[in-house]
């Protein structure tokens, strides 16, 4: 680490701070069910229309909203990492959070460690395939309270794909620290590979609730492996 300050923590969300099942079993189905009514009610709003039109480009550009909804629902089923889908899901999820339909799952060790690292002066950033607004909702309406004040910055797929080393180079430039000063936390080995290629330090989260079969040895691709944030030393 350079002498410019404390280690920067860059963390993923799904499978890292929070369970995969919450996203797969609560958030995705909620957005899928809500999409037709959401588009019918708000499809003419400029910010909503922008993303609907971007999604439509994948199937020719000029199609009905019913076709776009069907396309988006198919993408949800495929867990496709499309920026337009992520943006629209974030808008729908806001409605659910604000109505109190659910609270975002957070592993207790993750919330506790994030609070500890923040208090100790470690800058905290988030990089997730979910849109930045969706990330802020997740942290703001978590089971562990509002965690957004802990976070210095947010990154989503607009900065690049999470398995692309260039995305981490852009994040490093945006943070303004040397790559070796940044520790990236994720449950996805291929994401960690890309971060390491860009010069970041890495830590693999291998939680039993998300990965019943431990990933060890060659499966870790040389990344330090942890089952809890509490075991990570910065």
C-alpha positions as CSV (number, residue, x, y, z in Angstrom):
1,X,0.0,0.0,0.0
2,X,1.2,3.5,-0.7
3,X,1.7,6.1,2.0
4,X,-1.3,8.2,0.9
5,X,-3.8,6.7,3.3
6,X,-5.7,3.7,4.5
7,X,-6.6,0.7,2.2
8,X,-9.6,1.4,0.0
9,X,-12.3,-1.2,0.2
10,X,-14.2,-1.9,-3.0
11,X,-17.0,-4.4,-2.5
12,X,-19.5,-6.3,-4.6
13,X,-23.0,-6.8,-3.1
14,X,-24.8,-10.0,-4.2
15,X,-23.0,-13.1,-2.7
16,X,-20.6,-10.8,-0.9
17,X,-22.3,-8.4,1.5
18,X,-25.6,-10.0,1.0
19,X,-27.2,-13.3,0.0
20,X,-27.7,-14.4,-3.6
21,X,-31.1,-15.8,-2.6
22,X,-32.5,-12.4,-1.6
23,X,-31.8,-11.0,-5.1
24,X,-32.9,-14.1,-6.9
25,X,-35.9,-15.0,-4.8
26,X,-37.2,-11.6,-3.7
27,X,-36.0,-8.7,-5.9
28,X,-36.0,-10.4,-9.3
29,X,-39.5,-11.9,-9.0
30,X,-40.8,-8.6,-7.6
31,X,-39.5,-6.6,-10.6
32,X,-40.8,-9.2,-13.0
33,X,-44.4,-9.0,-11.6
34,X,-44.3,-5.3,-11.4
35,X,-43.0,-4.5,-14.9
36,X,-46.2,-4.5,-16.9
37,X,-48.0,-2.1,-14.5
38,X,-44.9,0.1,-14.1
39,X,-44.4,0.5,-17.8
40,X,-48.1,1.2,-18.3
41,X,-48.1,3.9,-15.6
42,X,-44.7,5.5,-16.1
43,X,-43.6,4.6,-19.6
44,X,-44.0,8.2,-20.9
45,X,-41.7,9.7,-18.2
46,X,-38.4,10.7,-19.9
47,X,-36.1,8.8,-17.6
48,X,-38.2,5.6,-18.0
49,X,-38.6,6.1,-21.7
50,X,-34.9,6.4,-22.1
51,X,-34.2,3.0,-20.8
52,X,-37.2,1.3,-22.5
53,X,-36.0,2.7,-25.8
54,X,-32.4,1.5,-25.1
55,X,-33.7,-2.0,-24.4
56,X,-35.8,-1.9,-27.6
57,X,-32.6,-1.4,-29.6
58,X,-31.8,-5.1,-29.0
59,X,-34.9,-6.1,-31.0
60,X,-35.0,-3.6,-33.8
61,X,-35.7,-0.3,-32.0
62,X,-39.3,0.3,-32.9
63,X,-41.6,-2.1,-31.0
64,X,-44.5,-1.9,-28.7
65,X,-44.2,-1.5,-24.9
66,X,-45.7,-4.9,-24.5
67,X,-42.9,-6.4,-26.5
68,X,-40.3,-4.5,-24.5
69,X,-41.9,-5.7,-21.2
70,X,-41.7,-9.3,-22.5
71,X,-38.1,-8.8,-23.5
72,X,-37.2,-7.3,-20.1
73,X,-38.9,-10.2,-18.3
74,X,-36.9,-12.6,-20.4
75,X,-33.8,-10.8,-19.4
76,X,-34.7,-11.1,-15.7
77,X,-35.2,-14.9,-16.2
78,X,-31.8,-15.1,-17.8
79,X,-30.2,-12.8,-15.2
80,X,-28.9,-10.7,-18.0
81,X,-26.6,-7.8,-17.0
82,X,-28.1,-5.2,-19.3
83,X,-27.8,-1.6,-18.1
84,X,-31.3,-0.7,-19.2
85,X,-32.8,-3.6,-17.3
86,X,-30.8,-2.7,-14.2
87,X,-31.9,0.9,-14.3
88,X,-35.6,0.0,-14.7
89,X,-35.4,-2.7,-12.0
90,X,-33.9,0.0,-9.7
91,X,-36.9,2.2,-10.2
92,X,-39.3,-0.6,-9.5
93,X,-37.4,-1.7,-6.4
94,X,-37.6,1.8,-5.0
95,X,-41.4,1.5,-4.9
96,X,-41.1,-1.8,-3.0
97,X,-38.6,-0.4,-0.5
98,X,-40.6,2.7,0.1
99,X,-43.8,0.7,0.7
100,X,-42.0,-1.5,3.1
101,X,-42.6,-4.6,1.0
102,X,-39.1,-5.9,2.0
103,X,-35.7,-4.9,3.4
104,X,-32.4,-5.7,1.7
105,X,-30.6,-8.7,3.2
106,X,-27.2,-7.9,4.7
107,X,-24.9,-10.4,6.4
108,X,-24.3,-9.2,9.9
109,X,-20.5,-9.6,9.6
110,X,-20.5,-7.5,6.5
111,X,-22.5,-4.6,8.0
112,X,-20.3,-4.7,11.2
113,X,-17.1,-4.8,9.2
114,X,-18.1,-1.9,6.9
115,X,-19.0,0.2,9.9
116,X,-15.7,-0.7,11.6
117,X,-13.6,0.0,8.5
118,X,-15.4,3.3,7.9
119,X,-14.7,4.4,11.5
120,X,-11.1,3.4,11.1
121,X,-10.7,5.7,8.1
122,X,-10.9,3.2,5.2
123,X,-12.7,4.7,2.2
124,X,-15.5,2.4,1.1
125,X,-16.8,2.0,-2.5
126,X,-19.4,-0.3,-4.1
127,X,-19.2,-2.0,-7.5
128,X,-22.1,-4.1,-8.5
129,X,-23.9,-5.1,-11.7
130,X,-27.0,-3.5,-10.2
131,X,-27.5,0.2,-11.1
132,X,-26.1,2.8,-8.8
133,X,-29.7,3.9,-7.7
134,X,-30.5,0.3,-6.9
135,X,-27.2,0.0,-4.9
136,X,-28.2,3.0,-2.9
137,X,-31.6,1.6,-2.2
138,X,-30.0,-1.7,-1.1
139,X,-27.7,0.0,1.4
140,X,-30.3,2.6,2.4
141,X,-33.1,0.1,3.2
142,X,-31.0,-2.8,4.6
143,X,-32.0,-5.0,7.5
144,X,-29.0,-3.5,9.3
145,X,-30.2,0.1,8.9
146,X,-29.1,2.8,6.6
147,X,-25.6,2.0,5.5
148,X,-25.3,4.6,2.7
149,X,-23.3,7.1,4.9
150,X,-20.5,4.6,5.0
151,X,-20.0,4.6,1.2
152,X,-17.8,7.2,-0.6
153,X,-18.7,6.2,-4.1
154,X,-20.7,3.8,-6.3
155,X,-20.0,2.1,-9.6
156,X,-22.1,0.0,-11.9
157,X,-21.8,-1.5,-15.4
158,X,-21.7,1.9,-17.0
159,X,-18.0,1.9,-16.0
160,X,-17.6,-1.5,-17.7
161,X,-18.3,-5.2,-17.3
162,X,-17.2,-6.7,-14.0
163,X,-15.1,-9.4,-15.7
164,X,-13.2,-6.7,-17.7
165,X,-9.9,-5.4,-16.3
166,X,-10.5,-2.1,-17.9
167,X,-13.5,-1.5,-15.7
168,X,-11.2,-1.7,-12.6
169,X,-8.7,0.6,-14.2
170,X,-11.5,3.2,-14.7
171,X,-12.6,2.7,-11.1
172,X,-9.0,3.2,-9.9
173,X,-8.7,6.4,-11.9
174,X,-12.0,7.6,-10.5
175,X,-11.0,6.9,-6.9
176,X,-7.6,8.5,-7.4
177,X,-5.5,5.9,-5.7
178,X,-2.9,3.4,-6.8
179,X,-4.3,0.0,-7.8
180,X,-2.4,-1.7,-5.0
181,X,-4.1,0.5,-2.4
182,X,-7.5,-1.0,-3.3
183,X,-8.9,-4.3,-2.0
184,X,-11.8,-5.7,-4.1
185,X,-14.2,-8.1,-2.4
186,X,-16.3,-10.4,-4.5
187,X,-17.8,-13.9,-4.6
188,X,-17.1,-14.3,-8.3
189,X,-13.6,-15.6,-9.1
190,X,-13.6,-14.2,-12.7
191,X,-14.3,-10.7,-11.4
192,X,-11.4,-11.0,-9.0
193,X,-9.2,-12.2,-11.9
194,X,-10.1,-9.0,-13.8
195,X,-9.4,-6.8,-10.8
196,X,-6.1,-8.5,-10.1
197,X,-5.1,-8.0,-13.8
198,X,-5.7,-4.3,-13.2
199,X,-3.4,-4.4,-10.2
200,X,-6.0,-4.4,-7.4
201,X,-5.7,-6.6,-4.3
202,X,-8.5,-9.2,-4.0
203,X,-10.4,-11.3,-1.6
204,X,-12.8,-14.1,-2.4
205,X,-16.0,-14.4,-0.3
206,X,-17.0,-18.0,-0.1
207,X,-20.1,-18.1,2.1
208,X,-21.7,-21.4,2.9
209,X,-25.2,-20.0,2.5
210,X,-24.4,-19.1,-1.1
211,X,-21.8,-21.8,-2.0
212,X,-22.5,-25.0,0.0
213,X,-19.5,-26.6,-1.6
214,X,-16.3,-24.8,-0.5
215,X,-14.2,-23.4,-3.3
216,X,-10.6,-24.2,-2.4
217,X,-7.2,-24.8,-4.0
218,X,-7.2,-24.2,-7.8
219,X,-10.8,-23.1,-7.7
220,X,-9.8,-19.9,-5.9
221,X,-7.3,-18.9,-8.8
222,X,-4.9,-17.8,-6.1
223,X,-7.2,-15.3,-4.5
224,X,-7.3,-15.2,-0.7
225,X,-10.5,-16.9,0.4
226,X,-12.8,-15.9,3.3
227,X,-16.1,-17.1,4.6
228,X,-16.8,-13.9,6.6
229,X,-15.8,-10.2,6.4
230,X,-14.7,-10.6,10.0
231,X,-11.7,-12.6,8.9
232,X,-10.4,-10.0,6.3
233,X,-7.4,-8.0,7.4
234,X,-7.0,-4.7,5.5
